[in-house]
């Protein structure tokens, strides 16, 4: 019988703060919006996004590194009207895998 072990070492974990002014999110939809984060690389992983205030009717449901220096935040608005979150300073926590370009092996046989 063989076993498998999830694998993946992290080279860096870091937090950045960026000022971001999201566009309005239309009613009953999701919208992906890009944030410039200097130094982020393809293959980095967005671990957490902190929007410091509550905006009724809108939430962040996903975040990803879209390209070098670009993080995309996916907003959802399930309400009956458009919602426009205010400009504010977001904190984004990122991790950088030990191996390049996000090529982590999914498992290691043990």
PDB file as gemmi writes it, atoms N, CA and C in Angstrom:
CRYST1    1.000    1.000    1.000  90.00  90.00  90.00 P 1                      
ATOM      1  N   UNK A   1       0.845  -1.175   0.000  1.00  0.00           N  
ATOM      2  CA  UNK A   1       0.000   0.000   0.000  1.00  0.00           C  
ATOM      3  C   UNK A   1       0.889   1.235   0.000  1.00  0.00           C  
ATOM      4  N   UNK A   2       0.569   2.197  -0.859  1.00  0.00           N  
ATOM      5  CA  UNK A   2       1.346   3.432  -0.886  1.00  0.00           C  
ATOM      6  C   UNK A   2       0.515   4.575  -0.326  1.00  0.00           C  
ATOM      7  N   UNK A   3       1.216   5.568   0.126  1.00  0.00           N  
ATOM      8  CA  UNK A   3       0.568   6.769   0.642  1.00  0.00           C  
ATOM      9  C   UNK A   3       1.031   7.961  -0.162  1.00  0.00           C  
ATOM     10  N   UNK A   4       0.254   8.999  -0.126  1.00  0.00           N  
ATOM     11  CA  UNK A   4       0.644  10.228  -0.802  1.00  0.00           C  
ATOM     12  C   UNK A   4       0.607  11.369   0.196  1.00  0.00           C  
ATOM     13  N   UNK A   5       1.540  12.291   0.040  1.00  0.00           N  
ATOM     14  CA  UNK A   5       1.685  13.426   0.931  1.00  0.00           C  
ATOM     15  C   UNK A   5       1.587  14.701   0.103  1.00  0.00           C  
ATOM     16  N   UNK A   6       0.695  15.585   0.495  1.00  0.00           N  
ATOM     17  CA  UNK A   6       0.632  16.874  -0.189  1.00  0.00           C  
ATOM     18  C   UNK A   6       1.953  17.588  -0.007  1.00  0.00           C  
ATOM     19  N   UNK A   7       2.417  18.282  -1.050  1.00  0.00           N  
ATOM     20  CA  UNK A   7       3.722  18.921  -0.981  1.00  0.00           C  
ATOM     21  C   UNK A   7       3.641  20.369  -1.419  1.00  0.00           C  
ATOM     22  N   UNK A   8       4.476  21.176  -0.835  1.00  0.00           N  
ATOM     23  CA  UNK A   8       4.608  22.548  -1.271  1.00  0.00           C  
ATOM     24  C   UNK A   8       5.213  23.411  -0.196  1.00  0.00           C  
ATOM     25  N   UNK A   9       6.443  23.804  -0.404  1.00  0.00           N  
ATOM     26  CA  UNK A   9       7.108  24.701   0.535  1.00  0.00           C  
ATOM     27  C   UNK A   9       6.887  26.138   0.087  1.00  0.00           C  
ATOM     28  N   UNK A  10       6.838  27.032   1.044  1.00  0.00           N  
ATOM     29  CA  UNK A  10       6.651  28.443   0.743  1.00  0.00           C  
ATOM     30  C   UNK A  10       7.969  29.179   0.900  1.00  0.00           C  
ATOM     31  N   UNK A  11       8.281  29.981  -0.101  1.00  0.00           N  
ATOM     32  CA  UNK A  11       9.506  30.768  -0.069  1.00  0.00           C  
ATOM     33  C   UNK A  11       9.300  32.049   0.732  1.00  0.00           C  
ATOM     34  N   UNK A  12       8.143  32.707   0.524  1.00  0.00           N  
ATOM     35  CA  UNK A  12       7.855  33.978   1.200  1.00  0.00           C  
ATOM     36  C   UNK A  12       6.372  34.073   1.525  1.00  0.00           C  
ATOM     37  N   UNK A  13       6.076  34.731   2.619  1.00  0.00           N  
ATOM     38  CA  UNK A  13       4.721  35.150   2.952  1.00  0.00           C  
ATOM     39  C   UNK A  13       4.823  36.637   3.246  1.00  0.00           C  
ATOM     40  N   UNK A  14       4.010  37.422   2.571  1.00  0.00           N  
ATOM     41  CA  UNK A  14       4.109  38.851   2.815  1.00  0.00           C  
ATOM     42  C   UNK A  14       2.754  39.528   2.708  1.00  0.00           C  
ATOM     43  N   UNK A  15       2.630  40.647   3.379  1.00  0.00           N  
ATOM     44  CA  UNK A  15       1.409  41.442   3.365  1.00  0.00           C  
ATOM     45  C   UNK A  15       1.732  42.798   2.755  1.00  0.00           C  
ATOM     46  N   UNK A  16       0.829  43.277   1.932  1.00  0.00           N  
ATOM     47  CA  UNK A  16       0.981  44.592   1.317  1.00  0.00           C  
ATOM     48  C   UNK A  16      -0.298  45.380   1.541  1.00  0.00           C  
ATOM     49  N   UNK A  17      -0.160  46.681   1.529  1.00  0.00           N  
ATOM     50  CA  UNK A  17      -1.333  47.547   1.606  1.00  0.00           C  
ATOM     51  C   UNK A  17      -1.381  48.397   0.344  1.00  0.00           C  
ATOM     52  N   UNK A  18      -2.556  48.414  -0.283  1.00  0.00           N  
ATOM     53  CA  UNK A  18      -2.748  49.184  -1.504  1.00  0.00           C  
ATOM     54  C   UNK A  18      -4.051  49.968  -1.405  1.00  0.00           C  
ATOM     55  N   UNK A  19      -4.015  51.192  -1.887  1.00  0.00           N  
ATOM     56  CA  UNK A  19      -5.237  51.986  -1.970  1.00  0.00           C  
ATOM     57  C   UNK A  19      -5.946  51.607  -3.261  1.00  0.00           C  
ATOM     58  N   UNK A  20      -7.226  51.265  -3.149  1.00  0.00           N  
ATOM     59  CA  UNK A  20      -7.989  50.807  -4.306  1.00  0.00           C  
ATOM     60  C   UNK A  20      -9.375  51.425  -4.282  1.00  0.00           C  
ATOM     61  N   UNK A  21      -9.804  51.907  -5.434  1.00  0.00           N  
ATOM     62  CA  UNK A  21     -11.137  52.497  -5.603  1.00  0.00           C  
ATOM     63  C   UNK A  21     -11.913  51.635  -6.584  1.00  0.00           C  
ATOM     64  N   UNK A  22     -12.670  50.654  -6.088  1.00  0.00           N  
ATOM     65  CA  UNK A  22     -13.389  49.757  -6.987  1.00  0.00           C  
ATOM     66  C   UNK A  22     -14.480  50.485  -7.768  1.00  0.00           C  
ATOM     67  N   UNK A  23     -14.737  49.981  -8.954  1.00  0.00           N  
ATOM     68  CA  UNK A  23     -15.871  50.475  -9.739  1.00  0.00           C  
ATOM     69  C   UNK A  23     -17.153  49.891  -9.145  1.00  0.00           C  
ATOM     70  N   UNK A  24     -18.271  50.464  -9.522  1.00  0.00           N  
ATOM     71  CA  UNK A  24     -19.564  49.962  -9.064  1.00  0.00           C  
ATOM     72  C   UNK A  24     -19.759  48.524  -9.547  1.00  0.00           C  
ATOM     73  N   UNK A  25     -20.406  47.721  -8.711  1.00  0.00           N  
ATOM     74  CA  UNK A  25     -20.724  46.343  -9.062  1.00  0.00           C  
ATOM     75  C   UNK A  25     -22.220  46.290  -9.379  1.00  0.00           C  
ATOM     76  N   UNK A  26     -22.534  45.885 -10.597  1.00  0.00           N  
ATOM     77  CA  UNK A  26     -23.929  45.869 -11.056  1.00  0.00           C  
ATOM     78  C   UNK A  26     -24.770  44.890 -10.236  1.00  0.00           C  
ATOM     79  N   UNK A  27     -26.064  45.060 -10.330  1.00  0.00           N  
ATOM     80  CA  UNK A  27     -26.998  44.228  -9.582  1.00  0.00           C  
ATOM     81  C   UNK A  27     -26.937  42.754  -9.994  1.00  0.00           C  
ATOM     82  N   UNK A  28     -27.050  41.888  -9.009  1.00  0.00           N  
ATOM     83  CA  UNK A  28     -27.126  40.432  -9.171  1.00  0.00           C  
ATOM     84  C   UNK A  28     -26.062  39.909 -10.136  1.00  0.00           C  
ATOM     85  N   UNK A  29     -24.810  40.183  -9.802  1.00  0.00           N  
ATOM     86  CA  UNK A  29     -23.706  39.747 -10.655  1.00  0.00           C  
ATOM     87  C   UNK A  29     -22.414  39.650  -9.863  1.00  0.00           C  
ATOM     88  N   UNK A  30     -21.381  39.174 -10.531  1.00  0.00           N  
ATOM     89  CA  UNK A  30     -20.027  39.253 -10.011  1.00  0.00           C  
ATOM     90  C   UNK A  30     -19.208  40.057 -11.006  1.00  0.00           C  
ATOM     91  N   UNK A  31     -18.168  40.700 -10.506  1.00  0.00           N  
ATOM     92  CA  UNK A  31     -17.298  41.501 -11.377  1.00  0.00           C  
ATOM     93  C   UNK A  31     -15.869  41.405 -10.871  1.00  0.00           C  
ATOM     94  N   UNK A  32     -14.958  41.097 -11.790  1.00  0.00           N  
ATOM     95  CA  UNK A  32     -13.546  41.029 -11.438  1.00  0.00           C  
ATOM     96  C   UNK A  32     -12.904  42.380 -11.721  1.00  0.00           C  
ATOM     97  N   UNK A  33     -12.151  42.877 -10.735  1.00  0.00           N  
ATOM     98  CA  UNK A  33     -11.499  44.178 -10.877  1.00  0.00           C  
ATOM     99  C   UNK A  33     -10.030  44.042 -10.509  1.00  0.00           C  
ATOM    100  N   UNK A  34      -9.181  44.692 -11.290  1.00  0.00           N  
ATOM    101  CA  UNK A  34      -7.737  44.566 -11.131  1.00  0.00           C  
ATOM    102  C   UNK A  34      -7.155  45.634 -10.212  1.00  0.00           C  
ATOM    103  N   UNK A  35      -6.234  45.192  -9.344  1.00  0.00           N  
ATOM    104  CA  UNK A  35      -5.527  46.062  -8.411  1.00  0.00           C  
ATOM    105  C   UNK A  35      -4.037  45.946  -8.728  1.00  0.00           C  
ATOM    106  N   UNK A  36      -3.350  47.074  -8.850  1.00  0.00           N  
ATOM    107  CA  UNK A  36      -1.902  47.042  -9.060  1.00  0.00           C  
ATOM    108  C   UNK A  36      -1.213  46.781  -7.730  1.00  0.00           C  
ATOM    109  N   UNK A  37      -0.423  45.708  -7.691  1.00  0.00           N  
ATOM    110  CA  UNK A  37       0.356  45.343  -6.505  1.00  0.00           C  
ATOM    111  C   UNK A  37       1.792  45.145  -6.988  1.00  0.00           C  
ATOM    112  N   UNK A  38       2.594  46.164  -6.844  1.00  0.00           N  
ATOM    113  CA  UNK A  38       3.965  46.129  -7.339  1.00  0.00           C  
ATOM    114  C   UNK A  38       4.745  44.982  -6.703  1.00  0.00           C  
ATOM    115  N   UNK A  39       5.379  44.171  -7.548  1.00  0.00           N  
ATOM    116  CA  UNK A  39       6.224  43.085  -7.077  1.00  0.00           C  
ATOM    117  C   UNK A  39       5.573  41.723  -7.074  1.00  0.00           C  
ATOM    118  N   UNK A  40       4.245  41.653  -7.190  1.00  0.00           N  
ATOM    119  CA  UNK A  40       3.596  40.347  -7.221  1.00  0.00           C  
ATOM    120  C   UNK A  40       3.935  39.664  -8.547  1.00  0.00           C  
ATOM    121  N   UNK A  41       4.118  38.332  -8.489  1.00  0.00           N  
ATOM    122  CA  UNK A  41       4.518  37.572  -9.671  1.00  0.00           C  
ATOM    123  C   UNK A  41       3.482  36.504  -9.997  1.00  0.00           C  
ATOM    124  N   UNK A  42       3.402  36.136 -11.269  1.00  0.00           N  
ATOM    125  CA  UNK A  42       2.568  35.016 -11.665  1.00  0.00           C  
ATOM    126  C   UNK A  42       3.069  33.785 -10.904  1.00  0.00           C  
ATOM    127  N   UNK A  43       2.170  33.039 -10.313  1.00  0.00           N  
ATOM    128  CA  UNK A  43       2.542  31.900  -9.478  1.00  0.00           C  
ATOM    129  C   UNK A  43       2.404  32.192  -8.000  1.00  0.00           C  
ATOM    130  N   UNK A  44       2.389  33.484  -7.620  1.00  0.00           N  
ATOM    131  CA  UNK A  44       2.105  33.839  -6.233  1.00  0.00           C  
ATOM    132  C   UNK A  44       0.646  33.488  -5.940  1.00  0.00           C  
ATOM    133  N   UNK A  45       0.345  33.279  -4.681  1.00  0.00           N  
ATOM    134  CA  UNK A  45      -1.001  32.888  -4.269  1.00  0.00           C  
ATOM    135  C   UNK A  45      -1.552  33.943  -3.320  1.00  0.00           C  
ATOM    136  N   UNK A  46      -2.768  34.405  -3.593  1.00  0.00           N  
ATOM    137  CA  UNK A  46      -3.429  35.348  -2.690  1.00  0.00           C  
ATOM    138  C   UNK A  46      -4.044  34.535  -1.559  1.00  0.00           C  
ATOM    139  N   UNK A  47      -3.540  34.759  -0.352  1.00  0.00           N  
ATOM    140  CA  UNK A  47      -3.998  34.015   0.814  1.00  0.00           C  
ATOM    141  C   UNK A  47      -5.201  34.691   1.472  1.00  0.00           C  
ATOM    142  N   UNK A  48      -5.193  36.026   1.512  1.00  0.00           N  
ATOM    143  CA  UNK A  48      -6.283  36.749   2.165  1.00  0.00           C  
ATOM    144  C   UNK A  48      -6.357  38.170   1.627  1.00  0.00           C  
ATOM    145  N   UNK A  49      -7.569  38.708   1.633  1.00  0.00           N  
ATOM    146  CA  UNK A  49      -7.800  40.113   1.280  1.00  0.00           C  
ATOM    147  C   UNK A  49      -8.631  40.712   2.399  1.00  0.00           C  
ATOM    148  N   UNK A  50      -8.155  41.830   2.944  1.00  0.00           N  
ATOM    149  CA  UNK A  50      -8.889  42.526   3.992  1.00  0.00           C  
ATOM    150  C   UNK A  50      -9.383  43.855   3.461  1.00  0.00           C  
ATOM    151  N   UNK A  51     -10.713  43.947   3.310  1.00  0.00           N  
ATOM    152  CA  UNK A  51     -11.360  45.215   2.998  1.00  0.00           C  
ATOM    153  C   UNK A  51     -11.740  45.790   4.357  1.00  0.00           C  
ATOM    154  N   UNK A  52     -11.193  46.943   4.726  1.00  0.00           N  
ATOM    155  CA  UNK A  52     -11.300  47.384   6.119  1.00  0.00           C  
ATOM    156  C   UNK A  52     -12.686  47.819   6.593  1.00  0.00           C  
ATOM    157  N   UNK A  53     -13.605  48.066   5.676  1.00  0.00           N  
ATOM    158  CA  UNK A  53     -14.942  48.472   6.114  1.00  0.00           C  
ATOM    159  C   UNK A  53     -16.005  47.599   5.468  1.00  0.00           C  
ATOM    160  N   UNK A  54     -17.180  47.624   6.054  1.00  0.00           N  
ATOM    161  CA  UNK A  54     -18.319  46.905   5.508  1.00  0.00           C  
ATOM    162  C   UNK A  54     -19.006  47.776   4.467  1.00  0.00           C  
ATOM    163  N   UNK A  55     -19.265  47.207   3.313  1.00  0.00           N  
ATOM    164  CA  UNK A  55     -20.100  47.862   2.305  1.00  0.00           C  
ATOM    165  C   UNK A  55     -21.303  46.959   2.111  1.00  0.00           C  
ATOM    166  N   UNK A  56     -22.450  47.389   2.609  1.00  0.00           N  
ATOM    167  CA  UNK A  56     -23.651  46.563   2.546  1.00  0.00           C  
ATOM    168  C   UNK A  56     -23.954  46.180   1.106  1.00  0.00           C  
ATOM    169  N   UNK A  57     -24.203  44.891   0.900  1.00  0.00           N  
ATOM    170  CA  UNK A  57     -24.607  44.414  -0.416  1.00  0.00           C  
ATOM    171  C   UNK A  57     -23.478  43.987  -1.329  1.00  0.00           C  
ATOM    172  N   UNK A  58     -22.225  44.070  -0.880  1.00  0.00           N  
ATOM    173  CA  UNK A  58     -21.127  43.655  -1.749  1.00  0.00           C  
ATOM    174  C   UNK A  58     -20.114  42.852  -0.930  1.00  0.00           C  
ATOM    175  N   UNK A  59     -19.535  41.856  -1.573  1.00  0.00           N  
ATOM    176  CA  UNK A  59     -18.514  41.048  -0.903  1.00  0.00           C  
ATOM    177  C   UNK A  59     -17.434  40.644  -1.882  1.00  0.00           C  
ATOM    178  N   UNK A  60     -16.281  40.270  -1.353  1.00  0.00           N  
ATOM    179  CA  UNK A  60     -15.184  39.756  -2.174  1.00  0.00           C  
ATOM    180  C   UNK A  60     -15.252  38.237  -2.079  1.00  0.00           C  
ATOM    181  N   UNK A  61     -15.394  37.572  -3.230  1.00  0.00           N  
ATOM    182  CA  UNK A  61     -15.571  36.117  -3.226  1.00  0.00           C  
ATOM    183  C   UNK A  61     -14.373  35.354  -3.775  1.00  0.00           C  
ATOM    184  N   UNK A  62     -13.421  36.043  -4.396  1.00  0.00           N  
ATOM    185  CA  UNK A  62     -12.224  35.377  -4.898  1.00  0.00           C  
ATOM    186  C   UNK A  62     -11.148  36.423  -5.145  1.00  0.00           C  
ATOM    187  N   UNK A  63      -9.899  35.974  -5.100  1.00  0.00           N  
ATOM    188  CA  UNK A  63      -8.763  36.840  -5.427  1.00  0.00           C  
ATOM    189  C   UNK A  63      -7.697  35.964  -6.057  1.00  0.00           C  
ATOM    190  N   UNK A  64      -7.020  36.504  -7.066  1.00  0.00           N  
ATOM    191  CA  UNK A  64      -5.987  35.739  -7.754  1.00  0.00           C  
ATOM    192  C   UNK A  64      -4.947  36.677  -8.328  1.00  0.00           C  
ATOM    193  N   UNK A  65      -3.746  36.135  -8.564  1.00  0.00           N  
ATOM    194  CA  UNK A  65      -2.726  36.895  -9.270  1.00  0.00           C  
ATOM    195  C   UNK A  65      -2.998  36.692 -10.751  1.00  0.00           C  
ATOM    196  N   UNK A  66      -3.324  37.767 -11.431  1.00  0.00           N  
ATOM    197  CA  UNK A  66      -3.700  37.699 -12.838  1.00  0.00           C  
ATOM    198  C   UNK A  66      -2.490  37.828 -13.757  1.00  0.00           C  
ATOM    199  N   UNK A  67      -1.545  38.655 -13.358  1.00  0.00           N  
ATOM    200  CA  UNK A  67      -0.337  38.910 -14.141  1.00  0.00           C  
ATOM    201  C   UNK A  67       0.681  39.543 -13.206  1.00  0.00           C  
ATOM    202  N   UNK A  68       1.889  39.743 -13.696  1.00  0.00           N  
ATOM    203  CA  UNK A  68       2.897  40.433 -12.895  1.00  0.00           C  
ATOM    204  C   UNK A  68       2.346  41.790 -12.466  1.00  0.00           C  
ATOM    205  N   UNK A  69       2.485  42.103 -11.200  1.00  0.00           N  
ATOM    206  CA  UNK A  69       2.041  43.373 -10.611  1.00  0.00           C  
ATOM    207  C   UNK A  69       0.521  43.563 -10.624  1.00  0.00           C  
ATOM    208  N   UNK A  70      -0.253  42.493 -10.822  1.00  0.00           N  
ATOM    209  CA  UNK A  70      -1.715  42.621 -10.898  1.00  0.00           C  
ATOM    210  C   UNK A  70      -2.418  41.531 -10.104  1.00  0.00           C  
ATOM    211  N   UNK A  71      -3.239  41.956  -9.141  1.00  0.00           N  
ATOM    212  CA  UNK A  71      -4.121  41.057  -8.401  1.00  0.00           C  
ATOM    213  C   UNK A  71      -5.544  41.385  -8.825  1.00  0.00           C  
ATOM    214  N   UNK A  72      -6.329  40.353  -9.126  1.00  0.00           N  
ATOM    215  CA  UNK A  72      -7.734  40.548  -9.482  1.00  0.00           C  
ATOM    216  C   UNK A  72      -8.614  40.152  -8.312  1.00  0.00           C  
ATOM    217  N   UNK A  73      -9.531  41.037  -7.964  1.00  0.00           N  
ATOM    218  CA  UNK A  73     -10.502  40.775  -6.902  1.00  0.00           C  
ATOM    219  C   UNK A  73     -11.861  40.573  -7.556  1.00  0.00           C  
ATOM    220  N   UNK A  74     -12.561  39.527  -7.142  1.00  0.00           N  
ATOM    221  CA  UNK A  74     -13.893  39.277  -7.681  1.00  0.00           C  
ATOM    222  C   UNK A  74     -14.925  39.679  -6.633  1.00  0.00           C  
ATOM    223  N   UNK A  75     -15.738  40.654  -6.991  1.00  0.00           N  
ATOM    224  CA  UNK A  75     -16.792  41.154  -6.114  1.00  0.00           C  
ATOM    225  C   UNK A  75     -18.116  40.508  -6.503  1.00  0.00           C  
ATOM    226  N   UNK A  76     -19.009  40.352  -5.526  1.00  0.00           N  
ATOM    227  CA  UNK A  76     -20.360  39.872  -5.790  1.00  0.00           C  
ATOM    228  C   UNK A  76     -21.343  40.895  -5.228  1.00  0.00           C  
ATOM    229  N   UNK A  77     -22.436  41.077  -5.960  1.00  0.00           N  
ATOM    230  CA  UNK A  77     -23.515  41.948  -5.514  1.00  0.00           C  
ATOM    231  C   UNK A  77     -24.834  41.213  -5.751  1.00  0.00           C  
ATOM    232  N   UNK A  78     -25.410  40.615  -4.700  1.00  0.00           N  
ATOM    233  CA  UNK A  78     -26.669  39.893  -4.867  1.00  0.00           C  
ATOM    234  C   UNK A  78     -27.907  40.771  -4.684  1.00  0.00           C  
ATOM    235  N   UNK A  79     -27.725  42.070  -4.525  1.00  0.00           N  
ATOM    236  CA  UNK A  79     -28.847  42.960  -4.227  1.00  0.00           C  
ATOM    237  C   UNK A  79     -29.556  43.425  -5.495  1.00  0.00           C  
ATOM    238  N   UNK A  80     -30.633  44.146  -5.315  1.00  0.00           N  
ATOM    239  CA  UNK A  80     -31.456  44.621  -6.425  1.00  0.00           C  
ATOM    240  C   UNK A  80     -30.955  45.932  -7.022  1.00  0.00           C  
ATOM    241  N   UNK A  81     -29.826  46.444  -6.570  1.00  0.00           N  
ATOM    242  CA  UNK A  81     -29.294  47.698  -7.107  1.00  0.00           C  
ATOM    243  C   UNK A  81     -27.784  47.666  -7.199  1.00  0.00           C  
ATOM    244  N   UNK A  82     -27.232  48.571  -7.975  1.00  0.00           N  
ATOM    245  CA  UNK A  82     -25.785  48.690  -8.112  1.00  0.00           C  
ATOM    246  C   UNK A  82     -25.175  49.144  -6.776  1.00  0.00           C  
ATOM    247  N   UNK A  83     -23.971  48.639  -6.482  1.00  0.00           N  
ATOM    248  CA  UNK A  83     -23.271  49.019  -5.256  1.00  0.00           C  
ATOM    249  C   UNK A  83     -21.873  49.485  -5.635  1.00  0.00           C  
ATOM    250  N   UNK A  84     -21.443  50.624  -5.071  1.00  0.00           N  
ATOM    251  CA  UNK A  84     -20.120  51.161  -5.373  1.00  0.00           C  
ATOM    252  C   UNK A  84     -19.312  51.294  -4.084  1.00  0.00           C  
ATOM    253  N   UNK A  85     -18.402  50.318  -3.818  1.00  0.00           N  
ATOM    254  CA  UNK A  85     -17.574  50.416  -2.622  1.00  0.00           C  
ATOM    255  C   UNK A  85     -16.664  51.647  -2.680  1.00  0.00           C  
ATOM    256  N   UNK A  86     -16.407  52.236  -1.545  1.00  0.00           N  
ATOM    257  CA  UNK A  86     -15.563  53.433  -1.464  1.00  0.00           C  
ATOM    258  C   UNK A  86     -14.089  53.080  -1.654  1.00  0.00           C  
ATOM    259  N   UNK A  87     -13.311  54.074  -2.011  1.00  0.00           N  
ATOM    260  CA  UNK A  87     -11.860  53.927  -2.073  1.00  0.00           C  
ATOM    261  C   UNK A  87     -11.328  53.779  -0.652  1.00  0.00           C  
ATOM    262  N   UNK A  88     -10.444  52.794  -0.462  1.00  0.00           N  
ATOM    263  CA  UNK A  88      -9.846  52.592   0.849  1.00  0.00           C  
ATOM    264  C   UNK A  88      -8.584  51.757   0.716  1.00  0.00           C  
ATOM    265  N   UNK A  89      -7.886  51.584   1.826  1.00  0.00           N  
ATOM    266  CA  UNK A  89      -6.632  50.836   1.832  1.00  0.00           C  
ATOM    267  C   UNK A  89      -6.929  49.374   2.170  1.00  0.00           C  
ATOM    268  N   UNK A  90      -6.681  48.503   1.206  1.00  0.00           N  
ATOM    269  CA  UNK A  90      -6.854  47.063   1.375  1.00  0.00           C  
ATOM    270  C   UNK A  90      -5.530  46.454   1.835  1.00  0.00           C  
ATOM    271  N   UNK A  91      -5.606  45.423   2.665  1.00  0.00           N  
ATOM    272  CA  UNK A  91      -4.432  44.633   3.013  1.00  0.00           C  
ATOM    273  C   UNK A  91      -4.561  43.295   2.297  1.00  0.00           C  
ATOM    274  N   UNK A  92      -3.512  42.917   1.555  1.00  0.00           N  
ATOM    275  CA  UNK A  92      -3.513  41.667   0.801  1.00  0.00           C  
ATOM    276  C   UNK A  92      -2.335  40.823   1.295  1.00  0.00           C  
ATOM    277  N   UNK A  93      -2.614  39.585   1.679  1.00  0.00           N  
ATOM    278  CA  UNK A  93      -1.573  38.660   2.123  1.00  0.00           C  
ATOM    279  C   UNK A  93      -1.311  37.680   0.982  1.00  0.00           C  
ATOM    280  N   UNK A  94      -0.034  37.590   0.599  1.00  0.00           N  
ATOM    281  CA  UNK A  94       0.369  36.744  -0.524  1.00  0.00           C  
ATOM    282  C   UNK A  94       1.413  35.737  -0.071  1.00  0.00           C  
ATOM    283  N   UNK A  95       1.455  34.609  -0.751  1.00  0.00           N  
ATOM    284  CA  UNK A  95       2.513  33.634  -0.513  1.00  0.00           C  
ATOM    285  C   UNK A  95       3.180  33.334  -1.849  1.00  0.00           C  
ATOM    286  N   UNK A  96       4.469  33.100  -1.786  1.00  0.00           N  
ATOM    287  CA  UNK A  96       5.241  32.749  -2.981  1.00  0.00           C  
ATOM    288  C   UNK A  96       5.776  31.333  -2.785  1.00  0.00           C  
ATOM    289  N   UNK A  97       5.372  30.400  -3.662  1.00  0.00           N  
ATOM    290  CA  UNK A  97       5.882  29.031  -3.563  1.00  0.00           C  
ATOM    291  C   UNK A  97       7.387  28.979  -3.771  1.00  0.00           C  
ATOM    292  N   UNK A  98       7.984  27.924  -3.234  1.00  0.00           N  
ATOM    293  CA  UNK A  98       9.425  27.735  -3.338  1.00  0.00           C  
ATOM    294  C   UNK A  98       9.859  27.546  -4.792  1.00  0.00           C  
ATOM    295  N   UNK A  99       9.071  26.845  -5.575  1.00  0.00           N  
ATOM    296  CA  UNK A  99       9.421  26.609  -6.977  1.00  0.00           C  
ATOM    297  C   UNK A  99       8.799  27.683  -7.844  1.00  0.00           C  
ATOM    298  N   UNK A 100       9.360  27.922  -9.016  1.00  0.00           N  
ATOM    299  CA  UNK A 100       8.930  29.025  -9.854  1.00  0.00           C  
ATOM    300  C   UNK A 100       7.638  28.788 -10.613  1.00  0.00           C  
ATOM    301  N   UNK A 101       6.995  29.880 -10.953  1.00  0.00           N  
ATOM    302  CA  UNK A 101       5.837  29.944 -11.857  1.00  0.00           C  
ATOM    303  C   UNK A 101       4.682  29.043 -11.449  1.00  0.00           C  
ATOM    304  N   UNK A 102       4.523  28.801 -10.161  1.00  0.00           N  
ATOM    305  CA  UNK A 102       3.354  28.059  -9.707  1.00  0.00           C  
ATOM    306  C   UNK A 102       3.351  26.590 -10.099  1.00  0.00           C  
ATOM    307  N   UNK A 103       4.517  25.992 -10.322  1.00  0.00           N  
ATOM    308  CA  UNK A 103       4.580  24.605 -10.766  1.00  0.00           C  
ATOM    309  C   UNK A 103       4.777  23.649  -9.600  1.00  0.00           C  
ATOM    310  N   UNK A 104       3.931  23.735  -8.595  1.00  0.00           N  
ATOM    311  CA  UNK A 104       4.029  22.837  -7.456  1.00  0.00           C  
ATOM    312  C   UNK A 104       3.530  21.446  -7.849  1.00  0.00           C  
ATOM    313  N   UNK A 105       4.259  20.409  -7.467  1.00  0.00           N  
ATOM    314  CA  UNK A 105       3.716  19.074  -7.679  1.00  0.00           C  
ATOM    315  C   UNK A 105       2.518  18.897  -6.760  1.00  0.00           C  
ATOM    316  N   UNK A 106       1.504  18.181  -7.227  1.00  0.00           N  
ATOM    317  CA  UNK A 106       0.296  18.045  -6.411  1.00  0.00           C  
ATOM    318  C   UNK A 106       0.492  17.057  -5.273  1.00  0.00           C  
ATOM    319  N   UNK A 107       1.262  16.008  -5.497  1.00  0.00           N  
ATOM    320  CA  UNK A 107       1.495  15.016  -4.442  1.00  0.00           C  
ATOM    321  C   UNK A 107       2.900  14.450  -4.558  1.00  0.00           C  
ATOM    322  N   UNK A 108       3.374  13.894  -3.464  1.00  0.00           N  
ATOM    323  CA  UNK A 108       4.640  13.168  -3.431  1.00  0.00           C  
ATOM    324  C   UNK A 108       4.338  11.798  -2.845  1.00  0.00           C  
ATOM    325  N   UNK A 109       4.716  10.751  -3.530  1.00  0.00           N  
ATOM    326  CA  UNK A 109       4.510   9.405  -2.999  1.00  0.00           C  
ATOM    327  C   UNK A 109       5.485   9.161  -1.849  1.00  0.00           C  
ATOM    328  N   UNK A 110       4.976   8.599  -0.756  1.00  0.00           N  
ATOM    329  CA  UNK A 110       5.823   8.301   0.398  1.00  0.00           C  
ATOM    330  C   UNK A 110       5.776   6.823   0.720  1.00  0.00           C  
TER     331      UNK A 110                                                      
END                                                                             
